[in-house]
């Protein structure tokens, strides 16, 4: 099983479109099962090859441990947190200022990349977690996809570099220094743990 851990607005739909031919049975991209009300993780995992729910990073620790024996690879794509927030806000057409939206995303831990990756490194074998940056994808989508497929040991039918599910209403506004400081601490923690700079 291949489980997408995050993040939203990091080309998960585009990536899933390239991998869904590997799925058997239910081909729903985001079932939300693993972090909502998972009552039979073993049975669910036996009949899924992909789970690309973009909030999987938040699943309960006991669920993650129960799921782990079925997982071949976890995918984690990370993006500049302010860019991610602006893209997400544009998609859902939220009326807050960008700073207010960033504050809410910090409160829900969605932009706390350092804390997220630390938790997952402690829950499962870190060697199963394949981490990529959105910047890598932007620079060369074809190379990015070929490398990811090779890393997780799957074959692609074809490659289409055209983006999907693009947010069109992004607005870039000032973000408070307090929020920038929190985000920078999280990025520093993420880099220290993974060796990857965002």
C-alpha positions as CSV (number, residue, x, y, z in Angstrom):
1,X,0.0,0.0,0.0
2,X,1.2,3.5,-0.8
3,X,-0.1,6.2,1.7
4,X,0.1,9.9,1.0
5,X,0.9,11.7,4.2
6,X,0.8,15.2,2.9
7,X,0.6,17.9,2.2
8,X,-2.5,19.4,0.6
9,X,-2.0,21.7,-2.4
10,X,1.2,19.8,-3.3
11,X,0.1,18.2,-6.5
12,X,-1.5,15.2,-4.8
13,X,-4.3,15.1,-7.4
14,X,-1.8,15.2,-10.3
15,X,0.3,12.5,-8.7
16,X,-2.7,10.3,-8.0
17,X,-3.8,10.6,-11.6
18,X,-0.5,9.0,-12.6
19,X,-0.7,6.2,-10.0
20,X,-4.4,5.3,-10.0
21,X,-3.9,2.6,-12.6
22,X,-2.1,0.7,-9.9
23,X,-5.3,0.6,-7.7
24,X,-7.6,-2.3,-7.6
25,X,-11.1,-2.1,-6.3
26,X,-12.2,1.3,-5.0
27,X,-10.3,4.1,-6.8
28,X,-11.5,7.0,-4.6
29,X,-8.5,9.3,-4.1
30,X,-9.5,10.6,-0.7
31,X,-11.6,8.3,1.4
32,X,-10.7,10.2,4.6
33,X,-11.0,6.8,6.3
34,X,-7.7,6.6,8.1
35,X,-8.1,9.8,10.1
36,X,-11.9,10.0,10.5
37,X,-13.4,6.8,12.0
38,X,-11.3,3.8,11.1
39,X,-12.9,0.8,12.6
40,X,-11.3,-2.0,10.5
41,X,-7.8,-0.8,9.4
42,X,-6.6,-4.3,8.5
43,X,-9.5,-5.1,6.2
44,X,-9.4,-1.6,4.6
45,X,-5.6,-2.0,4.0
46,X,-6.0,-5.4,2.3
47,X,-8.2,-3.9,-0.4
48,X,-6.5,-0.6,-1.1
49,X,-3.2,0.0,-2.9
50,X,-3.3,3.8,-2.7
51,X,-4.7,6.2,-0.1
52,X,-4.1,9.8,-1.0
53,X,-6.2,11.6,1.6
54,X,-4.4,14.8,2.2
55,X,-5.0,14.8,6.0
56,X,-3.5,11.3,6.5
57,X,-0.6,13.0,8.4
58,X,-3.1,13.6,11.2
59,X,-4.3,10.0,11.8
60,X,-4.2,8.6,15.3
61,X,-0.9,7.1,16.3
62,X,-2.5,3.7,17.1
63,X,-4.1,3.7,13.6
64,X,-0.7,4.5,12.0
65,X,1.0,1.6,13.9
66,X,-1.8,-0.8,12.8
67,X,-1.6,0.4,9.2
68,X,2.2,0.3,9.0
69,X,2.6,-3.4,8.2
70,X,0.5,-3.0,5.1
71,X,2.4,0.1,3.8
72,X,5.2,-0.2,1.3
73,X,5.8,3.5,1.0
74,X,4.6,6.8,2.6
75,X,4.8,9.9,0.4
76,X,5.3,13.3,1.9
77,X,5.5,16.4,-0.3
78,X,6.3,19.6,1.5
79,X,5.9,23.2,0.2
80,X,6.7,26.7,1.3
81,X,4.1,27.1,4.1
82,X,2.9,30.5,3.1
83,X,2.6,29.4,-0.6
84,X,0.7,26.4,0.6
85,X,-1.7,28.5,2.8
86,X,-2.3,30.9,-0.1
87,X,-3.1,28.1,-2.5
88,X,-5.4,26.3,0.0
89,X,-7.2,29.5,0.9
90,X,-7.7,30.3,-2.8
91,X,-9.1,26.8,-3.4
92,X,-11.7,26.9,-0.6
93,X,-12.3,30.7,-1.1
94,X,-11.8,31.5,2.6
95,X,-12.6,35.2,3.5
96,X,-10.0,35.6,6.2
97,X,-6.8,37.6,5.7
98,X,-3.9,35.4,4.7
99,X,-2.3,36.0,8.1
100,X,-5.5,34.9,9.9
101,X,-5.7,31.8,7.7
102,X,-2.0,30.9,8.4
103,X,-2.8,31.3,12.1
104,X,-5.6,28.9,11.8
105,X,-3.4,26.4,9.9
106,X,-0.8,26.6,12.6
107,X,-3.4,26.1,15.3
108,X,-4.6,22.9,13.5
109,X,-0.9,21.8,13.1
110,X,-1.2,21.6,9.3
111,X,1.8,23.9,8.8
112,X,3.9,22.4,11.6
113,X,6.0,20.3,9.2
114,X,8.7,19.7,11.8
115,X,6.3,18.4,14.4
116,X,4.6,16.2,11.8
117,X,7.7,14.6,10.4
118,X,9.1,14.1,13.9
119,X,6.0,12.2,14.9
120,X,5.9,10.1,11.8
121,X,9.6,9.2,12.1
122,X,8.8,7.9,15.6
123,X,5.7,6.0,14.5
124,X,7.0,4.1,11.5
125,X,10.3,3.1,9.8
126,X,11.6,6.4,8.4
127,X,13.1,4.5,5.5
128,X,9.5,4.0,4.2
129,X,8.9,7.7,4.2
130,X,9.8,9.3,0.8
131,X,10.0,13.1,1.1
132,X,10.0,15.5,-1.8
133,X,9.6,19.2,-2.1
134,X,7.1,21.0,-4.2
135,X,9.9,23.1,-5.6
136,X,11.5,19.9,-7.1
137,X,8.2,19.1,-8.8
138,X,7.9,22.7,-10.2
139,X,11.5,22.6,-11.6
140,X,11.1,19.4,-13.6
141,X,7.7,17.6,-13.2
142,X,8.7,14.7,-15.5
143,X,12.0,14.0,-13.7
144,X,10.2,14.4,-10.4
145,X,7.6,11.8,-11.3
146,X,10.1,9.3,-12.8
147,X,12.3,9.6,-9.6
148,X,9.3,9.1,-7.3
149,X,8.1,6.1,-9.3
150,X,11.6,4.6,-9.2
151,X,11.9,5.3,-5.4
152,X,8.6,3.5,-4.6
153,X,9.1,0.7,-7.2
154,X,6.1,1.3,-9.5
155,X,5.7,1.6,-13.2
156,X,3.9,4.5,-14.8
157,X,1.7,4.1,-17.9
158,X,2.4,7.7,-19.1
159,X,3.4,11.1,-17.9
160,X,1.4,14.3,-18.4
161,X,3.2,17.3,-16.9
162,X,0.0,19.5,-17.1
163,X,-1.1,20.5,-13.6
164,X,-4.5,19.5,-12.3
165,X,-6.7,21.0,-9.6
166,X,-5.0,24.4,-9.8
167,X,-6.1,27.2,-7.3
168,X,-6.8,30.3,-9.3
169,X,-7.8,32.7,-6.5
170,X,-4.5,32.9,-4.6
171,X,-3.9,36.2,-2.8
172,X,-0.5,37.0,-1.3
173,X,-0.7,39.3,1.6
174,X,1.5,40.1,4.5
175,X,2.0,37.5,7.2
176,X,2.8,38.6,10.7
177,X,6.4,38.3,12.0
178,X,5.0,36.1,14.8
179,X,3.7,33.6,12.3
180,X,6.8,33.8,10.2
181,X,8.9,33.0,13.3
182,X,6.7,29.9,14.1
183,X,6.9,28.7,10.5
184,X,10.7,29.2,10.3
185,X,11.1,27.2,13.5
186,X,9.1,24.4,12.0
187,X,11.1,24.4,8.8
188,X,14.3,24.4,10.7
189,X,13.1,21.4,12.7
190,X,12.0,19.7,9.5
191,X,15.4,20.3,7.9
192,X,17.3,19.1,11.0
193,X,15.3,15.8,11.1
194,X,15.3,15.1,7.4
195,X,18.3,16.9,5.9
196,X,16.0,18.5,3.4
197,X,15.6,22.3,3.0
198,X,12.3,23.7,2.0
